[in-house]
Amino acid sequence: MIHYLSSSTAFVLSSLVLASFMLQRLYRRTLSKERYFYMRDLTLVGVWMLFALWTGDSEIRAVVGMALLGSIVGMVQHTSPNKKLSWLFGVVGLFFALVGPRISFVGMPGGQYLYLSSYSSILMTALWVTVFPLLFQRLDDIPGLAGHLLGVSFSLTLLISSISGQQVGDAFLMSLAGVSFVAVFWSRLGHNYRQLGKPLSSFWGMLVAGASLVGVTKGVTFTTLMVIPMGLYALPMMELSLYLVSHAVPLGKWGNVSIYHRMMDRGVDHPGAVKFVTFLCLLIGTVVSFVQIGINDTTRPAFLSLLAVSTAVVVSCLRGSKSRARTGLWGVRVDGMSMNYALSKVRGRLLSRAPSAMIVTANALSFYRAKKDPLYREIADSAWLTLPDGAGLVWALKFLGVPVVERVAGIDFMHGLCRLAAVENWPIYLLGSKPEVVSAAAVELERLYPGLKVVGYRDGYFNDSEDQDILQSIRSSGAKLLFTALGVPKQEVWLNRNLPEMDGVVGVGVGGSFDVISGRLRRAPLLWQKCGLEWLYRLIQEPWRLRQDVALVLFVFSVLLEKIGFSGWRGKNENHHS
């Protein structure tokens, strides 16, 4: 391995890593959160470009240049979410196939080679380069997964290139740089609850594809390096293929096959599911890669070590997945996940054409009601997701030791779903509030999210005898997301009673969100929200809430009693739910 790494290379790479580390610390201290993330991503792309320029290698420069073009395509996708622009990756792939390293021959069993015609070589290279940014964008739907797979991908490539016995110095340099930059930017790339975004996922996808091609024109066989991502990403590639085919051919539940979601269904938490998929891919990639290069006295120790580690982690995740209890409060389960993860759960459910489901966005008053009201408690606990909406509830859950990632405010969650619906072309329906408020909210949402289809709305002034008419209106509209603003507990009771009669609809109770979206009420400034005083800002605008908000004092008192074991509650605080 050492003969590939000169002292000047080690110095330059170390300098880039150190500079990246120091710049990130500087950004964190001096920039706002949004600018910090932006500058960190810009720095990541910048150090790759500097590394490529310093090497002087035309192939490495071509790969990094291609990755930069891929990130630009991803940026265009991000700014124009309603346009189908994935074909642009094919253009980048074709351009790279014409000017960069190309797949010219394939190693066959028995040491023979299959030489490709010029046309076949260009076509295969372009296809290979096109697939990976699409794959990484798909992986990025699950926060943290793309970053974890990047880490094991470059690590495995680094190991294979150092022990393969072939002249793969350029591939070694690329993978060493990949491992180094993934490590120094790990808090960005490997965060379990943060997505890369389309520009960065496209950039890394292109890099992974290109890194496996470096050295091909210098006598390295196609299967030596390309077999690593072929094995490592075999499962994600299969899932992506089924997903793409499902857009043309109805595949039912097979259109959204996901090992990750299967693990979640078994009770594994999000970080555990990400770890399971990562090490399962590493296990497959290890076997495929070492079978290709040959298992001998030189490679056997590394092979057995990787095999043992990846197998142990996979088995550990499987053993820990059996009926893991989810904790809650006063008989109501809480899904203490991040906003991004909750949105990805909804996306996965709608893409898989699963039955209708209800999401409860509960605050402190909701849980205090659940403590007293058996019907509401049962409905909230049986919901598909019960998200913590409210600073008071998040405080209480953390105080009692219930795991919660962050507050998922109902109005922010609704905005996130509408943004997602505009991109995925999911129609939405609004139900609740006053006639003038719900109509104004519909207009404002379509203005905020171009391409969003509000296919129907209805005010909340109706009685039970009108349920069938409303159901017919929702069913005929084709809505996939139903937002109800009927107040607690009416909105949850209505959804629980009527959602089973709808086809593949996700219903969300959003309380007074329509009032804020329509402009009838102003939302609390960010500082008030961060201080947990959004309830006070709302009370100032609606003084009649004072009597209702007195229950917050009783909620806090009940939480304190729960903490010391004198709440008088005898229900189940932990529930199994899928």
N, C-alpha and C positions, 0 to 999 in steps of 0.2 A: 504493500500500500504506500510506503513512504517514498518509493521512487516516482510516484505520480505527483508528489507535493514538494515543490521547490521552496526554498526559504522565502523568496520574494512573494510567491503565491500565498504562503501562510501569513506573511506580514500584511499583505493587502486585504485578504479575507478577514483577518483578525481586526484590522483597522475599520473595515466596513461594519463589522458586527458591533465593535465598541462605539462607533459613531452612531449607529442605529439605537443602541441602548441609551446613550446620553441624550440624543435628540428626543426620544420618547419621554424621558424624565422631564426635559425642558418643556415639551408640549403640555404635559399634564399640569405643570405648575403655572403656565402662563396663558393657556388657551381655554376657551369654553369647551364643554363636552363634545359638541358637534364638530367644532374646528379641530379638536384634538384627534378624533377619529379620522377626519379627512386628511390631516397632515401626516398621520401615522401611515395610512394607506399609500399616500403619495411618496413618503420616504421609502417604503417597502419596494415600490416599483422603481424608485430612483437608484437604490443600492444594487438592484439586479442589473440595471442598465450600466452603471459604473463598472460592475464586475465583468459584464460582457465586453465592454469597451477595453478594459484593461487586459483581458486574456489575449486579445488580438486574433482569436479564432473565429473564422468566418461562420462556421456552423453554430457555435454558441451565440454569436451575434444575431444570426438569422432566427434562432429559437426565441431569444429574448425579444427581438423585434416583432416576431409573430405574436408573442404573448401580449405585447403592448397594443398591437392592433386588436387582439381579442378583447382586451379591457375596454378599448374605445367602443367596440361593438356592444359590450355589456353596458357601458354608460348610456349609449343611445337607447338600448332596451329599457333602461331604468327611467329615462326621461320621456320615452314614448311607450308606456306600458300597454296601450291598446293596439299597437301595431305588431304584426307577426314578423319579427326581424331575425329569427334564428338562422335563416338561409344565408345571412351575411357571414356566419362562421364558415360556411362552405366556400365562400369567395376567398376568405383569408386562407383556408386550407389549400385551395387550388393555387393561390399565389405562392404559398410556401413550397408546395410541391414543385413549382417551376423554378424557384430560385434557391431553395434550401436543400438540406440532405434528404435523400429520397430512398424509399424501399425498392431496391433493385433486384434482390434475390432473397429466397427464403430457405433456411436450413431444413433439410428433410432427414428422416430416420436413416441411419446407416452412413451419415457423413456426406450425403449427396446434397446438391443445391438445385432449387428450382429458380431459374432466371426469368425475370419478368420482362415483357416488352416495354418500350418507353411509355406507351399509352396506359398499360396496366399498372406500371410503376407510379405514374402521376395520379391515377385514379385511386389506387390503394393508399398512397400517402395522404392525399386530400381527404379521403374518408376517415382515415385514422386521426388526423388532426382535427377534423370537424366534430367527431364524436365526443371528445373529452371536455370541451367547455360546456356542451349540453349536459354531459354527465355530472359535472361539478355543480352546475346550476341546480340540477335535480337533487344532488346530495345536500346542497345548501338549504333545501326546504326543512331539513332537520338541523337545528342549530348545533354547531360544534362538530358534526360528523365530517364535513369536508376537511377541516383543519386536522383532525385526528388521523384521517387517512393520508393526508399529505405527510405527516410526520413519519408514519410507518413506511410509506411509499419511498420517500427519499432515503430513509435509513436502510431499507432492504436493497435498493439500487446501489447504495454506497458499498454495502457489504459484498454484494454479488460482483460488482465491478472490480473490487479489490482482490478477490480470490478466484476469479474466473479463469485467469491464465491467458486471457486475450488482451490485445492492445486497445484498451478502452480508457485511456487517460482523460480524454475530453468528457466522457460520461462520468468518470470519477469526480472530476472538477465540478461538473454540473450538480451531481448529487450531494457533494460536500457543501457546496454553496446552498443547495436546497435545505439540507439539514441545519446548517448554521442560521440561515435567515428564518426558517420556521421556528427555531428555538428562541431567537432573540425577539421575535414578534409573537411568541406563543400566547401571551395574554389576549392578543387580538384574534389569532387564528384558531386557538384551541379552547376558547371560552365556550362552556357547555350551553350557554343561553344567549349566544349572539351569532347572528348570521354574517357571512362574508359580504353579501350583496352581489348583484350581477356583475359589476366590473371586476371585482377582485376574484370571484369564483371563475370567471372566464379567463382571467390572467393566469391563475394557477392551473387550470385545465389545459391551456395551451402549453404551459411549461412542462407539465407531466408528459404530454404527448410528444413534445419536441425533444425532451431529455432522452427518451427511449430511442430516438433516431440519430442522436449525435454519435458519430463514429461509423455509421453504416457504410458511408462511402469510402472508409479507410480499411475495409475488409472485415468488419464485424458483422456476423450474420444477423439477420432479422430476428431470429428467435432468441438470441442471447440476451438482449436487453428488453425487447418488446414483450417477451413472455412474462416479465415481472408485472407490468400494469395489466396485462391480459389475465394473469392469475389473481392479482390483488384486487382488481375491480370487476371480477367475473360476476359476483352477485349483484352489485349495483348496475352493471351493464344489462344483466337479465331483467332487472326491475324496470330500467329505463326503456328497454325494448318492448316489454309488455305494455308499458304506459303509452308509448307512441303508437303501437299497433291498435290499442283500444280506442284511439280517436277515429280510426277508420273501420274497425271491425268490433262489434259488441263482444266484450270478453267477460262481462259481469264482474265478479269479485277478483278475477285474475288480472283485470286491467290496472289494479293498484296493489299488486303483491309487494309486501315490504317486511323484511325480516325485523326491522326496527319496530314496526307497529305490532308485529306478532309478540315481540318481547314485552312491549308495553301492555298488551292484553294479558300477559301472564303475571303482571304485577310488578315488573321491573321499573324502577324510576328512570327518568330521562338520561342522567349521566351513565347509569348502569347499562341502558340499552345502547347508547353510543359506544361505550367500551366494548360491549359484546360484539357489535357489528364490526368494529375496528379490528379486534383480535381474531374474529372469524375470517375476515378478509386476509389478515396477515397469515393465518394458518394455511389457507388455500394458496396464497401467493408464495409462501415458503416452500410448500411441497412441489408446486409447479416449477418454480425457479430452480430448485436444487436438482430435480429430476432432469431438467434441461441441461444444466452445466455438468451434471454427473456427481454422484456422491462417492468420494474417495477419502483417503486418509487426511487430505488437506481440508476438504470441505465438510467432512462428517461432524466435527465438534460444533461448528457454527450451525449446521442443520439441526442437530439434536437439541442444541440450546434453544433456538428459535421455536422449534416444534414443542418443546416442553413448556416454555413460557406461554406461548399463545394458546396451547391446549388447556393449561391450568387456568388461565383467565376465562376462557370460554366455559369450561366446566363450572368454575366458581360462579359465573353469572347465571348459568342454568340452575344451579342448586339454590341460589338466592332468589330465584324468581317464583318459587312455589308459594302461592297464596300470601303474598306480602300484604300486611294490613295497611290501610290508609287511615291516618288519624284525623280527628275532627273535634268538634265541640258540641256538647249537649245533643248528641245523637245525629248530628249532621256532618257528613264527610266533607272535608275541604281539599280541593285540588290546588295546592300551593305552588303553582307553576308560574313561569314568566309569561308576559304578554305574548312574546314571539312564539313560544311553544304552544300556548293556547290557540293562537291563530293557525299554526301548522297542524294542530289536531283537527280543527274544523275543516281545513283544506283537505286533509287526508280522508276525513269521513265523507265529505261531499264527492270527492273524486272516486271513492270506492262504492258509491251509490248505496250506502248503508241506510237502514230505516231511519225515520225521523227521530230527532233527539232534542232534549231541552237543556239549555245552559242557564243556570241561576247565577246572577251577579249579586252577591249578598253583602250587606254591610252590618254594622254592629246591631242596629235595630232589627234587622232581619233575623239575626241569631237569637236575640232576646225574645222575639216573637216565637221562634222555633222551640225555645225552652218551655214556652207556655202553651203552644198550639200544636197538638199531636198531628193534625192533618197537614199543616204547613211543614212540620218537621219531616214527616214521611215523604212529602213531595220533594223537598229540597235535598234530602239524602238520596233519593232515588234518581235524581237528575243525572244526565250524562256527565256534566261538569258543574261543579259548584265553585265559583271563583271569588276570592276575597276582594270585594269592592268597598273600600273605606279604610282610612288610616287607623281608626279606632279598632276595627276588627283585626287588622294586621298586627297592631300592637298587642292585642289580647292573645292572639294565636302564638306569637313569638314568646310572649311572657309565660305562656303555659307549655312551651316546648313543642308546639305543633310546627312542623317544617313549612315555611312559606318563603318563596323566592322574592316576591315583590307584590305590591298592590296592583291589581288589575281593575282599574276604574271602568265602570260600565260604559261611560260615554267614550273613553279612549278605545275600549274594546270594540264598540260599535263603529267608530271611525276606521279602525284597523280592518274590520270585516268588510266595510264598504269599499275601502281601498282595494282589498283583495278581490271583492266581487266585481269591481270594475275591470280588473286585469283578467280574471277567469271567466268573465261574461255570465255571472250568476245573477239572475233577477232577484230583487228584494221586495218585501211587502212591509208596510208600516201600519201598526194597529194600536190605537190609543190616543189619549190626550184630547184636546178640544179640536173641532173641525178646522178652524183657521190655523191652529198650531201644527197639526199633522200635515196639512197641505203645504205650509211654509217650510217645514222640515224636509219634505220630499223635494221641493224645488231647490233648497239649499244644498242638499246632498248631491243632486245631479250637477249642480254648479261646481261643487268642491271636487268631485271625482268624475271627470269626463269619461263617458262610456258606461257609467253606472246606469242600470235600468231599474227605476222604481216602477214596478208594473202594477202597483195598486196601493191604496191606503184607505183607512177607515178610522173615524174617530172612536173614542172609547165609551160613547154614550149609547149603550145597547143592553138588552137583557138576554137571559139564557135562551129565550124562544127564537132569537135571531142568530144563534150559533150556526145553524145549518146554512143560512144564506152567506154568512161570512166565510165559512169553510169552503163553500162552492166558489166564492170569489177568489180565495187564495189558491185553491186547486187549479182553477181554470187559468189563473195568471201565470202558472209555471214557476212561481217563486221558489227559490232554494233557501233563502234566509228570511226569517220572519222576526221582526223586532216588535215587541209588545211593550207599551208604556201605559199600563193600566194600574200601576201601583202595587205594592206588596200588601197582601198575598194574592190579590185578584189575578195578576198577570201569570203567576206560577200555577195557580189553580186552573185557569183557563187553558194554558198550554198543556198541562198534565191531562186534562180531559179531552182535548181536541187534536193534539199532535198525532196520536195513533191513527187518525183518519186521513192524515196527509202522507204524501209519498216523497220520502227522502228530503224532508225539510228540517233545517236546524232552527229551532225557536229560541230566542234570547229575550229575557225580561230586562228592560233597560230603564225602568223607573221614569224619572223626569228628564231623560236625555233629549226628548223632542223639544222641550221648552228651551233648552240651551241652544240646540242646533238651529231652531227657528229664529232665535234672537229675542224671544220673549223674556228670557232671563239671561243674565251674564254669568259666565263661569268664573269662579274665584281665580285671581291672579296666581301665577306659578308659586310665588313666595308663600301665599296662604296655603296652597296645596301641600308644599313641602313641610310646612309647620303643622299639618294635620288640622287646619282650621277651615276647610272647605264647608263644613256643616254650618259654621258661624256666618260665613259669607252668604250662604243660602238663607239662613235665618233672618239676616238683615233685609234681604229682598222679600222674604215671605214670613212676616212676624207670626202668622198663625201657626207656624211649625213649633213654636215654643213649647206648647203642651206635649207635642209628640217627642221633642228632643229631650224632655225631662227624663224619658226612659233611658237616655244615655248614661245618666248617673246610676240608675239601677243596673244597667249592663256592667259598668265598671265595678260596682259593688259585688255583683254576682261572679265576675271574673276573679276578684280577690278572694272570695269565698272558695271558688273552685281551686285556686292555687294552694290553699291551706287545707283542702279536703273537707270543707264544711258547706258545700253548695246545696246539699240535699238532693243532687241529681243522681238518679239511679239507672239511667239509660246507658246505652253503649256509646263510648266515645271513639271507638275504632270500628270501622266497617269494611267489609269486603265488597268491592264494587268493580265492575268492568264496563 
